[in-house]
Each structure stands twice: as C-alpha cells, then as structure tokens.
Amino acid sequence: MTEKDTRTFYDAIAEDYADRFRTDLADKPLERAVLTAYAELVGVGGRVADLGCGPGRTTGLLASRGLTMSGLDLSESFLAIARRENPGIPFAQGSMLRLHEHGYDDASLDGVLSFYSSIHTPVDELPALFAEFHRVLRPGGPLLLAFQVGDEPRHHDRPWGHPVTLDFERRRPERMTELLRAAGFTLVSCTVREPIPDSDERTPHAFLITRRAA
C-alpha cells in the first residue's frame, strides 16, 4: 500500500470512523491504562507527537494527562475532525517518514506515539520509520507503538459503503521489538491483550513501550 492509498481511504471514511469509534477509549480500560502509564514515563509538560493521529482521540487523552501534544496525519479529513474536537492542539498534514518537513528536529521530542498507525507502513519501510522516530526523540525518550498481532493483514473493503479498500497489517511483537532494537531502542514493556468479547476484533492487540537509548 502507498501513502496515497492510505490518505484516500481515510479521507473517504473519516466522519463515519470518528462516529463509530467516538467512545472507543472510554470502553477500553487497558488502553487507557497503557496511555496513562506512558504519559507518566514522559512526564508532565513533555512534548509528544501523536504520529498517525487520526481524529485525535489519543492526542486529546494524552493532553488531558498533562502532555504538550501535537498531531500529524496523512488525512486532511481526519485532521479537520481532530482540530474541531481538540482546539488548541496543533495538527499538521504529512508523512511519518518525513517529520523534518513539519519542524520535528533532531532530539526535539520527549515522546512519540504511534497508536495503530504503523500498520499502514510496508514491512520493508519499518526500519526507516523507526529510524525517524529515533531521530526526533531525545535520548531516553519513550515511544509507544500499538498494533494488532498476527501474520496476515485484515482487508477492509467498502466500509460504510464508501468505494475504498485498504489492508491493515498485523505484526508480531517479537519481530517489532527486534526492528526497534536495531533502530536504537530498548524495550520497557510489552503488553498483549486478547480480543474483546462480542466485538469485531479477531486477533490480540500489542502495546510496546521502548526508549531511545541514552
């Protein structure tokens, strides 16, 4: 998949997606706990970029935990929702692979969040993505990465009747940890939860917290 494919997909479904998952974090105490623990690792006032922020749900939650947040996403339709629902937080349109284009200088961030956004990055581009995360983080700064666990992608075809399709890549925590270590990160924690009963989830979900090596 290309960034253009991802942008086209989310531009088409943004409002339906935001409505469907508006209370998603409120219904997931483990996700909130992981995000809250991550916020404490960063520290109050820490500057954090939510990369692949979508409609800004996680951006807003971490701002409420005392972090200084910004958001970046490919989809302008998602960003319109994020700005509407999170006034005062800066959001920009762009690629996670080219963070320098949006003022993210070397070691300029206290934390990086990639909450189900690396699932749209082809596996052969993950080393470059993690190298970019490493570049913008200060030494010791934590990265939180969330993704579905598995070996086969999940194919989404015409969601809510929109004429778009996209594959959501699933990953193995062990392999992701190897790639992160190769990029200069050390593992802090690996949390894996099972699919929520009576939901449309089909696989476990993983939450990796790492730090840029000092």
Contacts in CASP RR format, 6 or more apart in sequence:
PFRMAT RR
TARGET T0000
AUTHOR 0000-0000-0000
METHOD contacts of the structure
MODEL  1
MTEKDTRTFYDAIAEDYADRFRTDLADKPLERAVLTAYAELVGVGGRVAD
LGCGPGRTTGLLASRGLTMSGLDLSESFLAIARRENPGIPFAQGSMLRLH
EHGYDDASLDGVLSFYSSIHTPVDELPALFAEFHRVLRPGGPLLLAFQVG
DEPRHHDRPWGHPVTLDFERRRPERMTELLRAAGFTLVSCTVREPIPDSD
ERTPHAFLITRRAA
1 120 0 8 1.000
1 122 0 8 1.000
1 166 0 8 1.000
1 167 0 8 1.000
3 74 0 8 1.000
3 95 0 8 1.000
3 120 0 8 1.000
5 166 0 8 1.000
6 74 0 8 1.000
6 75 0 8 1.000
6 120 0 8 1.000
6 166 0 8 1.000
7 74 0 8 1.000
7 75 0 8 1.000
8 164 0 8 1.000
9 156 0 8 1.000
9 164 0 8 1.000
9 165 0 8 1.000
9 166 0 8 1.000
10 17 0 8 1.000
10 54 0 8 1.000
10 73 0 8 1.000
10 74 0 8 1.000
10 75 0 8 1.000
10 77 0 8 1.000
10 78 0 8 1.000
11 75 0 8 1.000
11 76 0 8 1.000
11 77 0 8 1.000
11 78 0 8 1.000
12 77 0 8 1.000
12 162 0 8 1.000
12 163 0 8 1.000
12 164 0 8 1.000
13 159 0 8 1.000
13 160 0 8 1.000
13 162 0 8 1.000
13 164 0 8 1.000
14 54 0 8 1.000
14 55 0 8 1.000
14 75 0 8 1.000
14 77 0 8 1.000
14 78 0 8 1.000
14 80 0 8 1.000
14 81 0 8 1.000
15 77 0 8 1.000
15 81 0 8 1.000
16 159 0 8 1.000
16 160 0 8 1.000
16 162 0 8 1.000
17 55 0 8 1.000
17 78 0 8 1.000
17 159 0 8 1.000
18 55 0 8 1.000
18 78 0 8 1.000
18 81 0 8 1.000
20 160 0 8 1.000
21 55 0 8 1.000
21 57 0 8 1.000
24 57 0 8 1.000
25 31 0 8 1.000
25 32 0 8 1.000
25 35 0 8 1.000
25 57 0 8 1.000
25 58 0 8 1.000
25 61 0 8 1.000
26 32 0 8 1.000
28 196 0 8 1.000
30 191 0 8 1.000
30 193 0 8 1.000
31 146 0 8 1.000
31 207 0 8 1.000
32 61 0 8 1.000
34 144 0 8 1.000
34 146 0 8 1.000
34 191 0 8 1.000
34 207 0 8 1.000
34 209 0 8 1.000
35 58 0 8 1.000
35 61 0 8 1.000
35 62 0 8 1.000
35 65 0 8 1.000
35 144 0 8 1.000
36 65 0 8 1.000
37 209 0 8 1.000
38 62 0 8 1.000
38 113 0 8 1.000
38 142 0 8 1.000
38 144 0 8 1.000
38 209 0 8 1.000
39 62 0 8 1.000
39 65 0 8 1.000
39 66 0 8 1.000
39 67 0 8 1.000
40 65 0 8 1.000
41 142 0 8 1.000
41 188 0 8 1.000
41 209 0 8 1.000
42 48 0 8 1.000
42 67 0 8 1.000
42 110 0 8 1.000
42 111 0 8 1.000
42 141 0 8 1.000
42 142 0 8 1.000
43 66 0 8 1.000
43 67 0 8 1.000
43 110 0 8 1.000
44 66 0 8 1.000
44 67 0 8 1.000
45 66 0 8 1.000
45 67 0 8 1.000
45 68 0 8 1.000
45 110 0 8 1.000
46 66 0 8 1.000
46 67 0 8 1.000
46 68 0 8 1.000
46 110 0 8 1.000
46 111 0 8 1.000
47 67 0 8 1.000
47 68 0 8 1.000
47 70 0 8 1.000
47 108 0 8 1.000
47 109 0 8 1.000
47 110 0 8 1.000
47 111 0 8 1.000
48 62 0 8 1.000
48 67 0 8 1.000
48 68 0 8 1.000
48 69 0 8 1.000
48 70 0 8 1.000
48 109 0 8 1.000
48 110 0 8 1.000
48 111 0 8 1.000
48 112 0 8 1.000
48 113 0 8 1.000
49 69 0 8 1.000
49 70 0 8 1.000
49 71 0 8 1.000
49 72 0 8 1.000
49 99 0 8 1.000
49 104 0 8 1.000
49 109 0 8 1.000
49 111 0 8 1.000
49 112 0 8 1.000
49 113 0 8 1.000
49 136 0 8 1.000
50 56 0 8 1.000
50 58 0 8 1.000
50 59 0 8 1.000
50 62 0 8 1.000
50 69 0 8 1.000
50 70 0 8 1.000
50 71 0 8 1.000
50 72 0 8 1.000
50 113 0 8 1.000
50 115 0 8 1.000
51 71 0 8 1.000
51 72 0 8 1.000
51 96 0 8 1.000
51 99 0 8 1.000
51 112 0 8 1.000
51 113 0 8 1.000
51 114 0 8 1.000
51 117 0 8 1.000
51 133 0 8 1.000
52 71 0 8 1.000
52 72 0 8 1.000
52 73 0 8 1.000
52 74 0 8 1.000
52 96 0 8 1.000
52 114 0 8 1.000
52 115 0 8 1.000
52 117 0 8 1.000
53 59 0 8 1.000
53 71 0 8 1.000
53 72 0 8 1.000
53 73 0 8 1.000
53 78 0 8 1.000
53 79 0 8 1.000
53 82 0 8 1.000
53 91 0 8 1.000
53 117 0 8 1.000
54 73 0 8 1.000
54 75 0 8 1.000
54 78 0 8 1.000
54 79 0 8 1.000
54 81 0 8 1.000
54 82 0 8 1.000
54 117 0 8 1.000
55 78 0 8 1.000
55 81 0 8 1.000
55 82 0 8 1.000
55 85 0 8 1.000
56 71 0 8 1.000
56 78 0 8 1.000
56 81 0 8 1.000
56 82 0 8 1.000
56 85 0 8 1.000
56 86 0 8 1.000
56 91 0 8 1.000
58 113 0 8 1.000
58 115 0 8 1.000
59 69 0 8 1.000
59 70 0 8 1.000
59 71 0 8 1.000
59 82 0 8 1.000
59 86 0 8 1.000
59 89 0 8 1.000
59 91 0 8 1.000
60 69 0 8 1.000
60 86 0 8 1.000
60 89 0 8 1.000
62 69 0 8 1.000
62 113 0 8 1.000
63 69 0 8 1.000
63 86 0 8 1.000
63 89 0 8 1.000
69 89 0 8 1.000
70 89 0 8 1.000
70 90 0 8 1.000
70 91 0 8 1.000
70 92 0 8 1.000
71 82 0 8 1.000
71 89 0 8 1.000
71 90 0 8 1.000
71 91 0 8 1.000
71 92 0 8 1.000
72 91 0 8 1.000
72 92 0 8 1.000
72 93 0 8 1.000
72 94 0 8 1.000
72 96 0 8 1.000
72 99 0 8 1.000
72 102 0 8 1.000
73 79 0 8 1.000
73 82 0 8 1.000
73 91 0 8 1.000
73 93 0 8 1.000
73 94 0 8 1.000
74 93 0 8 1.000
74 94 0 8 1.000
74 95 0 8 1.000
75 93 0 8 1.000
76 93 0 8 1.000
79 91 0 8 1.000
79 92 0 8 1.000
79 93 0 8 1.000
82 89 0 8 1.000
82 91 0 8 1.000
83 89 0 8 1.000
83 91 0 8 1.000
92 102 0 8 1.000
94 101 0 8 1.000
94 102 0 8 1.000
95 101 0 8 1.000
96 114 0 8 1.000
96 117 0 8 1.000
96 118 0 8 1.000
96 121 0 8 1.000
96 129 0 8 1.000
96 132 0 8 1.000
97 121 0 8 1.000
97 125 0 8 1.000
97 128 0 8 1.000
97 129 0 8 1.000
97 132 0 8 1.000
98 132 0 8 1.000
99 132 0 8 1.000
99 135 0 8 1.000
99 136 0 8 1.000
104 136 0 8 1.000
105 136 0 8 1.000
106 135 0 8 1.000
106 136 0 8 1.000
107 135 0 8 1.000
107 136 0 8 1.000
107 137 0 8 1.000
107 138 0 8 1.000
107 139 0 8 1.000
108 136 0 8 1.000
108 138 0 8 1.000
109 136 0 8 1.000
109 137 0 8 1.000
109 138 0 8 1.000
109 141 0 8 1.000
110 137 0 8 1.000
110 138 0 8 1.000
110 141 0 8 1.000
111 137 0 8 1.000
111 138 0 8 1.000
111 141 0 8 1.000
111 142 0 8 1.000
111 143 0 8 1.000
112 133 0 8 1.000
112 136 0 8 1.000
112 137 0 8 1.000
112 142 0 8 1.000
112 143 0 8 1.000
112 144 0 8 1.000
113 143 0 8 1.000
113 144 0 8 1.000
114 133 0 8 1.000
114 143 0 8 1.000
114 144 0 8 1.000
114 145 0 8 1.000
114 146 0 8 1.000
115 144 0 8 1.000
115 146 0 8 1.000
116 146 0 8 1.000
116 147 0 8 1.000
116 148 0 8 1.000
118 126 0 8 1.000
118 129 0 8 1.000
118 145 0 8 1.000
118 147 0 8 1.000
118 171 0 8 1.000
119 147 0 8 1.000
119 148 0 8 1.000
119 168 0 8 1.000
119 169 0 8 1.000
119 170 0 8 1.000
119 171 0 8 1.000
120 166 0 8 1.000
120 168 0 8 1.000
120 169 0 8 1.000
121 129 0 8 1.000
121 169 0 8 1.000
122 169 0 8 1.000
123 169 0 8 1.000
126 176 0 8 1.000
126 179 0 8 1.000
127 179 0 8 1.000
127 182 0 8 1.000
127 183 0 8 1.000
130 179 0 8 1.000
130 180 0 8 1.000
130 182 0 8 1.000
130 183 0 8 1.000
130 185 0 8 1.000
131 183 0 8 1.000
133 143 0 8 1.000
133 183 0 8 1.000
134 183 0 8 1.000
134 184 0 8 1.000
134 185 0 8 1.000
134 212 0 8 1.000
137 143 0 8 1.000
137 212 0 8 1.000
138 212 0 8 1.000
139 212 0 8 1.000
139 213 0 8 1.000
139 214 0 8 1.000
140 211 0 8 1.000
140 212 0 8 1.000
140 213 0 8 1.000
140 214 0 8 1.000
141 211 0 8 1.000
141 212 0 8 1.000
142 188 0 8 1.000
142 209 0 8 1.000
142 210 0 8 1.000
142 211 0 8 1.000
142 212 0 8 1.000
143 180 0 8 1.000
143 185 0 8 1.000
143 208 0 8 1.000
143 209 0 8 1.000
143 210 0 8 1.000
143 211 0 8 1.000
143 212 0 8 1.000
144 207 0 8 1.000
144 208 0 8 1.000
144 209 0 8 1.000
145 176 0 8 1.000
145 180 0 8 1.000
145 207 0 8 1.000
145 208 0 8 1.000
145 209 0 8 1.000
145 210 0 8 1.000
146 205 0 8 1.000
146 206 0 8 1.000
146 207 0 8 1.000
146 208 0 8 1.000
147 169 0 8 1.000
147 170 0 8 1.000
147 171 0 8 1.000
147 176 0 8 1.000
147 205 0 8 1.000
147 206 0 8 1.000
148 154 0 8 1.000
148 168 0 8 1.000
148 170 0 8 1.000
148 171 0 8 1.000
148 203 0 8 1.000
148 204 0 8 1.000
148 205 0 8 1.000
148 206 0 8 1.000
149 170 0 8 1.000
149 171 0 8 1.000
149 172 0 8 1.000
149 173 0 8 1.000
149 192 0 8 1.000
149 203 0 8 1.000
149 204 0 8 1.000
149 205 0 8 1.000
149 206 0 8 1.000
150 170 0 8 1.000
150 171 0 8 1.000
150 172 0 8 1.000
150 203 0 8 1.000
150 204 0 8 1.000
151 170 0 8 1.000
151 172 0 8 1.000
152 170 0 8 1.000
153 167 0 8 1.000
153 168 0 8 1.000
153 169 0 8 1.000
153 170 0 8 1.000
154 167 0 8 1.000
154 168 0 8 1.000
154 170 0 8 1.000
154 202 0 8 1.000
154 203 0 8 1.000
155 165 0 8 1.000
155 166 0 8 1.000
155 167 0 8 1.000
155 168 0 8 1.000
156 165 0 8 1.000
156 166 0 8 1.000
156 167 0 8 1.000
156 168 0 8 1.000
157 165 0 8 1.000
158 164 0 8 1.000
158 165 0 8 1.000
170 203 0 8 1.000
171 206 0 8 1.000
173 190 0 8 1.000
173 192 0 8 1.000
173 206 0 8 1.000
173 208 0 8 1.000
176 206 0 8 1.000
176 208 0 8 1.000
177 187 0 8 1.000
177 190 0 8 1.000
177 208 0 8 1.000
177 210 0 8 1.000
180 187 0 8 1.000
180 208 0 8 1.000
180 210 0 8 1.000
181 187 0 8 1.000
184 212 0 8 1.000
184 213 0 8 1.000
185 210 0 8 1.000
185 211 0 8 1.000
185 212 0 8 1.000
185 213 0 8 1.000
186 210 0 8 1.000
186 211 0 8 1.000
186 213 0 8 1.000
187 208 0 8 1.000
187 209 0 8 1.000
187 210 0 8 1.000
188 209 0 8 1.000
188 210 0 8 1.000
188 211 0 8 1.000
189 207 0 8 1.000
189 208 0 8 1.000
189 209 0 8 1.000
190 206 0 8 1.000
190 207 0 8 1.000
190 208 0 8 1.000
190 209 0 8 1.000
191 206 0 8 1.000
191 207 0 8 1.000
191 208 0 8 1.000
192 204 0 8 1.000
192 205 0 8 1.000
192 206 0 8 1.000
192 207 0 8 1.000
193 204 0 8 1.000
193 205 0 8 1.000
193 207 0 8 1.000
194 204 0 8 1.000
195 201 0 8 1.000
195 202 0 8 1.000
195 203 0 8 1.000
195 204 0 8 1.000
195 205 0 8 1.000
END
